[in-house]
Amino acid sequence: MTRRKAGRMTPRLDKLARFLSIIGREGPVSLYRVAKLGGFIYQTAQRYLRYCVEKGLVRDLGRGERGAMRLVLTEKGRQFLEALRG
């Protein structure tokens, strides 16, 4: 993550695109799986998730059978990812 703003970090666009791409391709998917597939440290994936949920890019469908989050892209997240891909 880069650029501090009022105590928060804004993610790098290339890493954000990778994070969102995995959720879009694999979703519904757990945060653990996103971190593993994307090569993110789990704590970093948590920060990216927090950012994406705040911005309305990702939605948590609730806990699955094994207690893991089930993450999916929102329509806004799909549009944002397409814009990043150009």
MDTraj code that builds the backbone (N, CA, C; nanometers):
import mdtraj as md
import numpy as np

residues = "MET THR ARG ARG LYS ALA GLY ARG MET THR PRO ARG LEU ASP LYS LEU ALA ARG PHE LEU SER ILE ILE GLY ARG GLU GLY PRO VAL SER LEU TYR ARG VAL ALA LYS LEU GLY GLY PHE ILE TYR GLN THR ALA GLN ARG TYR LEU ARG TYR CYS VAL GLU LYS GLY LEU VAL ARG ASP LEU GLY ARG GLY GLU ARG GLY ALA MET ARG LEU VAL LEU THR GLU LYS GLY ARG GLN PHE LEU GLU ALA LEU ARG GLY".split()
xyz = np.array([
    [0.0837, -0.1162, 0.0000],
    [0.0000, 0.0000, 0.0000],
    [0.0889, 0.1234, 0.0000],
    [0.0366, 0.2279, -0.0566],
    [0.1144, 0.3507, -0.0664],
    [0.0282, 0.4688, -0.0266],
    [0.0870, 0.5841, -0.0311],
    [0.0225, 0.7125, -0.0071],
    [-0.0639, 0.7180, 0.1192],
    [-0.0080, 0.7781, 0.2212],
    [-0.0835, 0.7976, 0.3451],
    [-0.1814, 0.9118, 0.3287],
    [-0.3014, 0.8926, 0.3783],
    [-0.4031, 0.9971, 0.3745],
    [-0.4867, 0.9839, 0.5005],
    [-0.4751, 1.0774, 0.5888],
    [-0.5492, 1.0769, 0.7144],
    [-0.5360, 0.9431, 0.7875],
    [-0.4124, 0.8900, 0.7915],
    [-0.3888, 0.7668, 0.8643],
    [-0.4247, 0.6410, 0.7882],
    [-0.4687, 0.6519, 0.6654],
    [-0.5058, 0.5345, 0.5860],
    [-0.4117, 0.5217, 0.4684],
    [-0.4043, 0.4013, 0.4156],
    [-0.3182, 0.3761, 0.3014],
    [-0.4047, 0.3480, 0.1789],
    [-0.3629, 0.4013, 0.0662],
    [-0.4289, 0.3748, -0.0608],
    [-0.3486, 0.2671, -0.1317],
    [-0.4155, 0.1607, -0.1780],
    [-0.3400, 0.0521, -0.2419],
    [-0.2810, 0.0913, -0.3763],
    [-0.1724, 0.0264, -0.4132],
    [-0.1158, 0.0431, -0.5470],
    [-0.2134, -0.0159, -0.6466],
    [-0.2317, 0.0501, -0.7592],
    [-0.3317, 0.0068, -0.8566],
    [-0.3021, -0.1302, -0.9149],
    [-0.1754, -0.1634, -0.9371],
    [-0.1446, -0.2951, -0.9931],
    [-0.1808, -0.4066, -0.8956],
    [-0.1544, -0.3848, -0.7681],
    [-0.1884, -0.4858, -0.6678],
    [-0.3386, -0.4905, -0.6433],
    [-0.4031, -0.3760, -0.6472],
    [-0.5480, -0.3722, -0.6325],
    [-0.6143, -0.4473, -0.7475],
    [-0.5637, -0.4289, -0.8684],
    [-0.6178, -0.5001, -0.9845],
    [-0.6006, -0.6510, -0.9675],
    [-0.4854, -0.6939, -0.9175],
    [-0.4616, -0.8368, -0.8945],
    [-0.5588, -0.8907, -0.7894],
    [-0.5763, -0.8164, -0.6812],
    [-0.6671, -0.8552, -0.5730],
    [-0.8096, -0.8708, -0.6264],
    [-0.8571, -0.7703, -0.6996],
    [-0.9931, -0.7738, -0.7533],
    [-1.0093, -0.8818, -0.8599],
    [-0.9078, -0.9021, -0.9416],
    [-0.9137, -1.0051, -1.0463],
    [-0.9345, -1.1436, -0.9866],
    [-0.8642, -1.1715, -0.8794],
    [-0.8771, -1.3022, -0.8141],
    [-1.0179, -1.3202, -0.7600],
    [-1.0703, -1.2181, -0.6958],
    [-1.2063, -1.2276, -0.6422],
    [-1.3063, -1.2453, -0.7566],
    [-1.2874, -1.1714, -0.8653],
    [-1.3775, -1.1836, -0.9790],
    [-1.3722, -1.3206, -1.0442],
    [-1.2538, -1.3764, -1.0551],
    [-1.2349, -1.5057, -1.1203],
    [-1.2772, -1.6223, -1.0310],
    [-1.2453, -1.6139, -0.9017],
    [-1.2653, -1.7259, -0.8101],
    [-1.3935, -1.7173, -0.7272],
    [-1.4519, -1.5985, -0.7179],
    [-1.5614, -1.5737, -0.6248],
    [-1.6834, -1.6615, -0.6444],
    [-1.7575, -1.6864, -0.5377],
    [-1.7264, -1.6475, -0.4002],
    [-1.6017, -1.7201, -0.3482],
    [-1.5157, -1.6435, -0.2834],
    [-1.3845, -1.6935, -0.2430],
    [-1.3487, -1.6394, -0.1045],
    [-1.2707, -1.7180, -0.0310],
    [-1.2271, -1.6738, 0.1018],
    [-1.1101, -1.5769, 0.0890],
    [-1.0931, -1.4956, 0.1908],
    [-0.9804, -1.4022, 0.1930],
    [-0.8483, -1.4790, 0.1955],
    [-0.8452, -1.5903, 0.2668],
    [-0.7246, -1.6724, 0.2710],
    [-0.6843, -1.7153, 0.1302],
    [-0.7810, -1.7599, 0.0512],
    [-0.7511, -1.8051, -0.0854],
    [-0.7048, -1.6891, -0.1737],
    [-0.7670, -1.5734, -0.1585],
    [-0.7238, -1.4555, -0.2351],
    [-0.5791, -1.4230, -0.2014],
    [-0.5468, -1.4233, -0.0724],
    [-0.4096, -1.3938, -0.0289],
    [-0.3119, -1.4962, -0.0860],
    [-0.3487, -1.6228, -0.0792],
    [-0.2599, -1.7289, -0.1277],
    [-0.2384, -1.7186, -0.2785],
    [-0.3460, -1.7049, -0.3550],
    [-0.3346, -1.6982, -0.5008],
    [-0.2634, -1.5715, -0.5480],
    [-0.2826, -1.4622, -0.4733],
    [-0.2235, -1.3351, -0.5141],
    [-0.0848, -1.3089, -0.4611],
    [-0.0370, -1.3967, -0.3718],
    [0.0946, -1.3764, -0.3130],
    [0.0971, -1.2620, -0.2134],
    [-0.0169, -1.2375, -0.1486],
    [-0.0269, -1.1319, -0.0474],
    [-0.0058, -1.1909, 0.0912],
    [0.0593, -1.1177, 0.1781],
    [0.0601, -1.1522, 0.3200],
    [-0.0838, -1.1339, 0.3668],
    [-0.1316, -1.2220, 0.4555],
    [-0.2715, -1.2192, 0.4964],
    [-0.3124, -1.0816, 0.5507],
    [-0.2268, -1.0180, 0.6304],
    [-0.2590, -0.8872, 0.6870],
    [-0.2743, -0.7822, 0.5766],
    [-0.1941, -0.7932, 0.4727],
    [-0.2063, -0.7016, 0.3591],
    [-0.3379, -0.7254, 0.2867],
    [-0.3732, -0.8508, 0.2692],
    [-0.5015, -0.8840, 0.2055],
    [-0.6177, -0.8284, 0.2876],
    [-0.6062, -0.8320, 0.4203],
    [-0.7103, -0.7752, 0.5057],
    [-0.7247, -0.6243, 0.4821],
    [-0.6127, -0.5544, 0.4674],
    [-0.6180, -0.4102, 0.4412],
    [-0.6813, -0.3817, 0.3053],
    [-0.6442, -0.4610, 0.2048],
    [-0.7031, -0.4439, 0.0725],
    [-0.8536, -0.4700, 0.0778],
    [-0.8931, -0.5725, 0.1517],
    [-1.0353, -0.6035, 0.1643],
    [-1.1099, -0.4882, 0.2310],
    [-1.0553, -0.4364, 0.3382],
    [-1.1186, -0.3238, 0.4085],
    [-1.1381, -0.2063, 0.3124],
    [-1.0346, -0.1750, 0.2366],
    [-1.0408, -0.0660, 0.1394],
    [-1.1504, -0.0940, 0.0364],
    [-1.1526, -0.2141, -0.0173],
    [-1.2481, -0.2490, -0.1235],
    [-1.3926, -0.2501, -0.0738],
    [-1.4133, -0.2943, 0.0484],
    [-1.5484, -0.2930, 0.1054],
    [-1.5931, -0.1485, 0.1287],
    [-1.5043, -0.0651, 0.1826],
    [-1.5377, 0.0761, 0.2049],
    [-1.5738, 0.1477, 0.0756],
    [-1.5064, 0.1102, -0.0337],
    [-1.5302, 0.1737, -0.1639],
    [-1.6440, 0.1082, -0.2412],
    [-1.7008, 0.0009, -0.1871],
    [-1.8115, -0.0673, -0.2532],
    [-1.7693, -0.1543, -0.3705],
    [-1.6446, -0.2003, -0.3713],
    [-1.5933, -0.2815, -0.4811],
    [-1.6104, -0.4312, -0.4565],
    [-1.6155, -0.4696, -0.3290],
    [-1.6257, -0.6102, -0.2896],
    [-1.7351, -0.6227, -0.1840],
    [-1.8050, -0.7356, -0.1884],
    [-1.9092, -0.7631, -0.0897],
    [-1.8825, -0.8993, -0.0271],
    [-1.9065, -0.9091, 0.1022],
    [-1.8939, -1.0348, 0.1756],
    [-2.0328, -1.0969, 0.1834],
    [-2.0489, -1.2164, 0.1271],
    [-2.1784, -1.2844, 0.1288],
    [-2.2060, -1.3537, 0.2613],
    [-2.1158, -1.3403, 0.3559],
    [-2.1324, -1.4064, 0.4852],
    [-2.0402, -1.5262, 0.4948],
    [-2.0516, -1.5975, 0.6014],
    [-1.9628, -1.7107, 0.6275],
    [-2.0130, -1.8364, 0.5559],
    [-1.9176, -1.9108, 0.5022],
    [-1.9488, -2.0378, 0.4378],
    [-1.9557, -2.1495, 0.5394],
    [-1.9655, -2.2713, 0.4893],
    [-1.9764, -2.3896, 0.5748],
    [-1.8601, -2.4020, 0.6728],
    [-1.7422, -2.3651, 0.6269],
    [-1.6232, -2.3808, 0.7107],
    [-1.5886, -2.2534, 0.7875],
    [-1.6758, -2.1551, 0.7853],
    [-1.6554, -2.0329, 0.8620],
    [-1.5788, -1.9239, 0.7901],
    [-1.5383, -1.9492, 0.6657],
    [-1.4615, -1.8494, 0.5908],
    [-1.5548, -1.7499, 0.5216],
    [-1.5056, -1.6279, 0.5045],
    [-1.5807, -1.5278, 0.4291],
    [-1.6005, -1.5760, 0.2866],
    [-1.7082, -1.5316, 0.2245],
    [-1.7322, -1.5603, 0.0824],
    [-1.7381, -1.4254, 0.0111],
    [-1.6297, -1.3903, -0.0562],
    [-1.6146, -1.2589, -0.1176],
    [-1.6505, -1.2625, -0.2655],
    [-1.7206, -1.1589, -0.3109],
    [-1.7531, -1.1430, -0.4525],
    [-1.7354, -0.9969, -0.4912],
    [-1.7139, -0.9741, -0.6204],
    [-1.7094, -0.8370, -0.6711],
    [-1.8509, -0.7827, -0.6822],
    [-1.8657, -0.6555, -0.6548],
    [-1.9916, -0.5880, -0.6824],
    [-1.9881, -0.5418, -0.8280],
    [-2.0992, -0.4916, -0.8766],
    [-2.1013, -0.4369, -1.0125],
    [-2.0020, -0.3207, -1.0236],
    [-1.9963, -0.2375, -0.9195],
    [-1.8999, -0.1278, -0.9167],
    [-1.7570, -0.1809, -0.9224],
    [-1.7315, -0.2919, -0.8525],
    [-1.6000, -0.3537, -0.8538],
    [-1.5633, -0.4063, -0.9919],
    [-1.6606, -0.4651, -1.0616],
    [-1.6359, -0.5141, -1.1981],
    [-1.6022, -0.3987, -1.2922],
    [-1.6784, -0.2917, -1.2803],
    [-1.6544, -0.1748, -1.3655],
    [-1.5183, -0.1127, -1.3358],
    [-1.4836, -0.1042, -1.2087],
    [-1.3553, -0.0487, -1.1683],
    [-1.2403, -0.1342, -1.2212],
    [-1.2540, -0.2659, -1.2112],
    [-1.1510, -0.3570, -1.2603],
    [-1.1354, -0.3430, -1.4118],
    [-1.2446, -0.3320, -1.4840],
    [-1.2368, -0.3135, -1.6293],
    [-1.1662, -0.1821, -1.6638],
    [-1.1942, -0.0782, -1.5875],
    [-1.1277, 0.0509, -1.6100],
    [-0.9775, 0.0400, -1.5830],
    [-0.9395, -0.0338, -1.4801],
    [-0.7976, -0.0534, -1.4491],
    [-0.7274, -0.1308, -1.5601],
    [-0.7960, -0.2254, -1.6163],
    [-0.7377, -0.3073, -1.7236],
    [-0.7250, -0.2277, -1.8539],
    [-0.8091, -0.1235, -1.8654],
    [-0.8035, -0.0349, -1.9799],
    [-0.8447, -0.0985, -2.1043],
])
top = md.Topology()
chain = top.add_chain()
for i, resn in enumerate(residues, 1):
    res = top.add_residue(resn, chain, resSeq=i)
    for name in ("N", "CA", "C"):
        top.add_atom(name, md.element.get_by_symbol(name[0]), res)
traj = md.Trajectory(xyz[None], top)
